[in-house]
């Protein structure tokens, strides 16, 4: 049994079905996707979750588990450029997929020295990726001692400087400060400021800025729909409008099934639970104390996300994914992570999915997805009924200055309070941060020996946050179930 049809649950279901298991997938909503959801309103279609898709090969692995291919269900387009990036001095850079194309952009905009440095940077990133993924990301850990099973890999990471800091590791390689930001902002995906993040998180930069960013035909929600279709064709029983109230356990603590909110009991000897891990313990396993790191851990910043349906054309200098860097950098992160207040000079991300999915809006209109990092509910003490509207007005002024169409037809503002109401601990969709003490074998494990048959998947457990990580998480959960045979 799998609880939750988000990307991790769908990945787990596909891998389990491919291994010959009889799988029931329970989803509380009417559609698959979980955080990768969809909102339709006033003729507009909005992707409500992640909007940057990387590491297509991991999705291919999930389909391959049941003998199918991604292309059997959904078409994926490699975005070029992956990002348009804008800076406070008025300059801009394109982040282009692949080594050669990005090298050309750096040579043209930053000079020959930084272009040559990029060659060495890519070689470093690739080596980090090749060591980290098989040994420390695509791997289950039973305890911190599991690190010792790959001593050569650990020694190689040490040699590569993976345990230094990401920001300085990037800064010493490039002279142009704009590249410092372009190649380190990805630390935010791990819930950390670039100056604080370990250099091993440069692997996210590799996934994002070298391997490239993809967009599914029909929008991001096309991916979970495709995965659910493949799962059903492989024999998975997918049940929607099935909200799990409690994981049921026997006299020795073993999983015996789940109880739904309507009182129905669904029997199973294993349950892969994909709810945000601290919330899963609190709501589905109230008699089982959560691990200490889940109770007292450090959480990633949250995000204020503004979905807009607007009338008007998009200026030529803007693209599908746009990053607008503020002038402040280190101080902005201090405000966010330490002071618990909104950044006074924020960097913002704006996606315009209708660049490649024009059917998501009426003719002559666009959808905008505006994201500004904000404190989570544990760090910040903000009244979001007041702060949300205030920051909305500030974001509107920003959009107007940058040339986005702002004739608003429909909108939805999502605050940390809303994320919490959706079942996300600390009001953040980015789960526990990836400080060293919450990484690898130190992150909450995807099994709990007190409850045989219980397995976790999703961003709150191994290996972590982001589409690539939760796809791997589902695969790792399926491996745990296989070990229980």
N, C-alpha and C positions, 0 to 999 in steps of 0.2 A: 504494500500500500504506500502511496505517496500522497502527502498532504500539501496541497498548493501547486497550482499550474503556472507558476512563474518560470523563468528560464532555468533555474536550478532544478525544479521539480520535473519539468519536461525533459531536461537532459537525463536526470536519474531514471525517469520512466522509459526513455528510449534505450538506455544502456541496459536496464534490467530486462526489458522485453527481448532485446537482442541476445541476452544470456539465457533466455528460456524461462524466465519467471512469469507467473500470472500476476498482472499488475492492475490495481484499481487506483485511479488518480482522482482525488477529491478537491474540488475548487469552489470557493464560496461565491465567486462572481459568476456572471452569465457567460463570460468569455475567458479564454486563457490569457496569460501574460503577467499577472501579478503586478509588480511595480512597472513592468513594461506594458502599461495599459493604454487605453484609447478613450477619448472623449469626443462625442459628436454633438455639435450644437450650432443652430442657426446656419446650417449649410457648410460648416467647417468641421474638419477632422483633425484632432490634436493627439499626438503621441505624448502621454503623460509621464513617461519614465525616461530611461536613458535615450539619448539621441545620437550618440557616437558609437559606431559599431566597428570593432577591430578584431584581428586574429580570426579571419573567416575559417581557417582550418579547424578550429575547435568546434564550430557549428557543423562542419562537414563530418567530423568524427561522430557526433551524436546521430546524424542521419545514417552514417555508414554502419552504426551498430545494428540497425534493422535492415541493412542491405539496400539503403536508398541514398540519394544524393541531394544536397541543398537545392540544386538546379531543378530537381523534380517538382519542387513546391514553390520556390520563390527565386526571382532574379535579383542579383546583387550587383550594384554599380560601384566601381572604385572611384572615389571623388578626387578630382584633380582641378584645383587645389583641395587639399584636405581641410585647410583653414585659411581664411584671410585674417591676418593679425594687424592690429592698429596700435600705435603708440602715442604717448602724450605729446611728443614733439611734432606730430603730424605725419610721420613716416609710416610705412607699412611694409610688411613682408608676406609672401605667400609660403605656406608650408605645403610642399608638394611630395607625393608619394614616391618612394624609391630613392636610392642613393644618387643616381646621376641627375635626376631632375631637381632634387633639393640642392645638390652641389652647384648646379648652374644658377639657381636663385641666389644662393649665398655669394657666389662669385660676382654676380651682377650688382647685388645690393650691399654687400659687406666687404668685398675685396678678396684677392687671391689668397692671402694668408689664412683667413678664416675658412675659405673653401678647402684648402689643403688640410686644415685642422679637422674639418668635417670628415675627411677620409679616415683619419685615425679614430675619431669619435664613433663612427659607425662600426668600425672593427671592434672597438671596445664594447659597444652596446650589444653587438651580435655575440661576442664571447660571453658576456654576462647572461644573455638570454639562453644560450646553448647550455650553460652550466646550471643556471637557476631552475629553468622550467622542469627538466626531468627529475632533478634531485630534491628540489625544495618547494616547488609549486604544484606540480602534478604528482603529489605523493601524500599518502596518509602518514601521520605521526602518532605514535602511541605514547610517547613521553619525550622530554627534551633530550634524552639519551639517543633518540632516533637520529639526531644530527650526526652521530658518530658512525652511522652506517655508510656514509659517503665521505670519508676523510679527505680523499683526493679532491672532491668537488669543493669541500669547505676550504681547503688550502688554496685552491685556485681562486675562489671568491676573495679570499684574503689578499692574494697576490694582485688581483685586479682592483683592489681598493674599494670593494663593495661595502665595507663597514665604515667607510668615511662618510662625509656629508654630500648630498647630491648637489646643492647649490654651488659650493666651492669646487666640486669636481667638474661641473660644467663651466664655471667662470674661468678656471685656469686654462681651459682649452681654447676659449674664444675671446677675441678682443672686443667685438661688438656686443654691447650690453643687451641689445635686443635679442640676440641669440641666447643669452643667459636665461631670459624669461621663456622664450619659445621652447627651449629644451629642458626646462625644469618645472613649468607650471603643472605638469602631470602629477607632481607630488600631491596636489590637492585631491586627486582621485583616491589617494591613500589616507587622506585626512590630515596631512601634515604640511607645514610650510617648507619650501625647498631648502631653506637654510638648516632645517632640523631633520629632514628626511634622510635616511641612509641612502648611500649611492646605489645600493642594490635595487632601489626602486626606479633606477634608470631603465629597467626592463620595461616599464610602462611607456617610457619615451620611445623605446624600440618598437613596441607594439603599435603605438599611435603615430609616430612621425617617420618611421622607416617602412614598416610593413603596410601602412596605409589605413585609411578610413573608408568604410563601405556604407552604402545606403540601399535598403531593400526596396524593390519596386512595390509601391503601395504604402510605404511608410514603415516605421520601426515595428509597429504591431503586426506586420505581416510575418515576422519571424516566429513569435509564439504561435500564431495561427498555423503556420506551416509545420512546426514541430508537433502541435496537437494533432493535426491531420495525419502525419506520419505515424504517431503513436497509436492512434485509433486503427489505422490500417494494419499495424503490427499486432493488434489484438489487445491493446490497453483499453480498459473500460474507463472512460472519462466521464465523470459526473459533475455537472455544474450546479450551482445553487445548493451546494453541499457544504455547510459550514461546520467544521469540527469544533466541538466544545471541550472535549477532554480525551486525552490518550489513556486508554484503559490498560491496567496492569494486573497480573496475577499475584498469587501469594508470595512468590519469590521475586517480585518486581518485574517479571518478564512482560513484554508487550502482548496483549491479547486482542487489541483492536482499538477502535475509537468510537466515541459517542457523538452524534451530530446534535445540533441545537434543537432539532425537532424530536429528539429522543431516540432516533434509530441508532442501533449498534451495528457497526460494520466490523466483522471479525478479520483479523490478520495476525500473523506471528512476527511480522516486522513492519515498522512504520518509518518512512523517510519524511521528516518534518521540516518544512522549508520556511516556516514563520521566522521572523527576526528572533534570533536565539534567546535573548533575555525575555522577550515577550512570550516565546513558546513555553519556557519554564513557568512563567508567571500565570499564564492563562490555561495552558493545556496540561501542565504537569505541576499543579499547585502543591502537591505533597512531596515534591522532589526539589530541594534547594538548588538553585542555579550555581554553577562554578563561580568562584570568587571573581574572576576576570569579567564575567558577564554581569555581576552585581555591582562591581566597583571600578570597572574598566574606564578607560578614557575613550570618549566618542569623537568621531569626526565632526567637523563643522556641518551645519545644515545648509540649506539653500532656499532662497526665496525664488520661486519659479512663477513667471507670469506668462500665461498663454493668451495670445491675442489673435483675433481675426480682424484684419484691417483691409480697408479699401485703398488701392493705389499701387503704383509700380515700384519695383525695387531698383534703386540706382545701380549703375553698372559696376561701381567700385565695391559693392557688397556681394557676398556669396551665400552659399548654403550654411557654412559654419563660420562664424566670425568671433574673434576674441579681441576685446578692447582693453588693453592694459592701462591701468592708472599710472600716474607718475610715481606714487608711493609704492613700495614693495614690502620691505621688511617691516615698516611701521604698520602697514595695513594688516599684515598677518598678526602682529602683536595685538592689534585692536580686536581682531576676530577670535584668536585662540586664547589669549590671556586676559584681556580686559572684558570680553564678552559683550562687545558693542558692535553696532554696524560699522563697517569700514567707512572712514570719512572720505577716502579716495579709492573706491573699489575698482577692481578689474571685473569685467562682465563678459559673459558668453551669450551670443545671440545666434540661434539657429533659425533658418528660413526654409523649412522642409519643402515648401511649395516650389522651390527652385527645381527640384527633381520629382516632386509629387504634386503637379498642378491640380489634380483632381481632389486634393484636400481642401480646396477653397473654391468659391464661385469665380467665374471669369473676372479678371480685373482686380482680384483680391489675393492676399497672402495670409499664411499663418506665421506667427512669430513665437519663438520660445526664448524667453529672456531669463537668464539665471544669474543671480548675484549671491555669492557666498555670505552666509550670516551665521551667528553663533547658534549652537544647539541649545536645547532647553536646560541642560545641566550647567553650561558655562554662562550663558546669558540669562538675565532676569528681565527680559523685555516683555512688555504687554503687546502681544501681536495684534490685538484689536485696534491698537493705536499705531504701532510701528509699521504694520503691513501697509495701511493706506498712505502713511508718510513716505515710505520707500517706493511705493507705486508711483507717487507723484514725481519723486526724484528720478526714477527710471524713465518715466514718460519724457521728462526734459532731456535726458540722455539720448533717447531714441530720436527725438526731434533734432538735436544738435548733430547727430551722426547721419541724418538723412533717411532714416527708415520711414516708411509710410505709417502714419499715426491716426488715420481716420478710423477709429475703433468701432467695429460692428458688434463684436462680442468678446468677452474676456473671462478669465478665471485666474485668480491669484492664490497661490499655494504657499502657506507659511509653515514654520516649524510646528505650530500648533496643529495644523492640518495633517502633517506627516505623522505626528503622535497619534492623532485620532484614527489614522489608517493602520496603526499597530507597529510603528517604528520607534524603537527605544530612543530616548533623549530627543525625539522630534527631528531625527536626521535620517534621510534615505541612504546614507553612506556608512551606517553601522559603526562598529568599533574601529578606531583608527589603527594604523599600522605602525605604531611605535614598536621598538624592538621587543618589548615585553608582551606584545600582543600579535606577534608574527610567527609563522611557521609552527613549531611545536608548542609555542607559548600562547597561541590563539586557542579559544575554546574548541575542544576536539569535537569531531563529528560523531562520536559515540560516547555513551555514558555507561560504564560497567555496572552501575546500580540498576539499570533498566535494560536487560538483554533484549535485543530486537529493536531498540531505538537507535535511529541514525538521523543526523542533522545534515541539511544542505542549505546553501545560501550564503549571503555576504557576511553573516555574523560568525561563521565557522571557517574551516579550512577550504581554500587558501585565502579568501578575502573578497574585496569589493571590486565591482566592475563586471561587465558582460563576460570577458574572457574568464575571469575567476569563478563566476557562478556557474558557467558551463562546465568548467573543470570540477567544481564542487559537486555537481550532480553526478559526474562520472566517478568521483572518489566515493560518494555515498553508495553508488551501485557496487563498487568494489568491496565496501564494508559488508554489504548484504551477502555478497558472494562468499566472504570469509565466514559467514555464519552458517553456511550450508553444512 
